[in-house]
Amino acid sequence: MSEPGTNAAVEESIPDVPRRIRTGLSAGLKTSLKIIKVSVPLYVAVTLLKGTPFLEHLGKAFAPVMGIFGLPGEAAFAFVAAFLLNLYAAIAVIVPLHLSPFQVTQCGLMMGVAHNLVVEGGVLSTTGARGGVLTLCRLVIACAAGLLLRGLWSLWEIATSWAAALPGLS
């Protein structure tokens, strides 16, 4: 049996509901403001650049590499944002590009594997892991996953075109 004062000490260490709500709302607001500070300027910048030849020229430069994954060249900017910043920044870049559902899925898959590489690589290094090697592994795995999804999507498109060509299924 426990001592009489033990339960009281445990109950006192748990904050009351209003205090927990205030703490949660405060932390949530601070996090939201951090995300907004990065996302809104990126969204506005890409939206403004979309109407200029600058984004078109850079998109053409990245088109061969991004085309391997079934993405337009402009999607490279979203990857830079994801790799160097975070997924929220990448989303802010992706939205004004008006990508297809497949392209958004492709970006989500690849960026989900390799995002925030600078910070997470640094954190890994402080734990004794080889941050650079693990960062490279994440990039390779993201590319492999992107190629796999592109291949599966191509097979799906072929299968649906064959199915559409079958008699009686029109």
N, C-alpha and C positions, 0 to 999 in steps of 0.2 A: 504494500500500500504506500502511496506517495504522501509526502508531507503536505500539510494544509496550504502552505504558501506557494507551492509549485504551480498549481493550476492558475492562480491569480497572476503569476509572473508571465505565463504563456499567453493568457488572455490580454494582458496589458501591452505585449509586444506587437499585437496585431492591431493596425490602425482601424478606426471606425469607418463605416461605409462612406460617409460624406468626404472624409479626408482621402480615402482611396480614389474616389471619383475625381476630386480636385487634382490629385497627383497625376492620375491617368490622363485627364484632359489637358493638363499643363504639358506633360511629356508629349502627348499626341500633337498638340499645337506647335511645339518647338520642332518636332520632326517634320510636320507638314510645311512649316515655313522654310526649313532647309531644302526640302524637295522643290518647293515652288520657286525659290531663289535660283535654282539651276534650270528647272524645266521650262518655266515661262520664257526666259530670255532665249533659250535654245529653240523653242517652238517658234517664237517671233522671228529669230534670225533665219531659220530655214524657210519659213513662209515668205519672208522678204527676198531671200536669195533665189527662191524658186522662180521668181519673175525676172531674173537677170540671166545674162549669158554665162555668168561666173559658175553657177551651180551646174548648168548644162555642160560646160567644158570640163569641169572636174568630174562630173558623172561619166562623161565619155572616156576620161582617162582611167577610171576605175572599172568601167564596164566589162572588160575582158575577164578580170579576176572575179568580179561579183557574178558575172554571167555563168560561171562554172556552177554556182549554187542556185541558179535560177532567179537571181536578183538583179535589179537595175543598178547601175553604177552609183547613183545617188545614195543607195543604202549603205555605202562605205562610211558615210558620215555617222550613221547610227552605230555602226560597229566601233568607230573611234570613240564615240561617247560612251558606249557600253564598256569597252576595254579600259579606258582611262578614268571614267567617272563611275557611273552606276546605271542600272537598268532604267531608272526613271528618266535620266537624261536621254537614253536611247529611245525610249517611248516618245519623248517630246520631239525627237528628230523624225521618227517613223511616221507619226500621225499626219503631218502635212504632205508626206510623199504619196499618200493614197495607194498603198500597196494592195495586192490581191490577198485573199485569205491564205493561199499557199505561201506567199512571200512573207506575210506576217508570222506564220507558223515557223517558217524557215529561220527567220531572224530570232524569234523567241527561243527556238531550240539551240541555236548556236550561241546566242548571247547568254542563255541560261547556264551553259557550260563554262563560258569564258567571259566573265564580267569583272569589273573593278580589279583588274589585274595588278595594278601598281600597289594599291593598299593591301590587297590580300597576299600578294607576293612578299611584301615587306613583313606582314604579320607572320607568314610562314617562316621567313628567315629568322625571326626572333625566337621561334620555337625550336630552332636547331635543324629544321628541314631545309632542303635546298630550294629556296623560293624561286630562283630562276629556272631550274629544271622543271619544277611543278607548274610554273606559268607556261613554259613551252609545251608541256604535256597537255595542259588545258586547251591551248590553242590548236594543237594537233587533233585532240579528241573532238573539239568543236567543228573543225574542218571535216573530219571523218564522218561525224554525225550529219553534217550538212550535205555531204556527198551521198550518204546513204539515203537520206530523206529525198533528195533530188532524184535518185535512181528509183526509189519506190514510187514517187509521184509520176515519173515517166512511165513506169510499168502500169500504174493505175490508168493513166490517160490512154495508153495503148489498149488495155483491156476494155475500157468503156467505149472506145471507138469501134472495136471489134464487135462488142455486144450491140451497139447501135446499128451496125451493118447487118446483123442477123435478120433473116426474113421473119416477119410476124411480130417483131418487137418495137415497131415504129409507133 
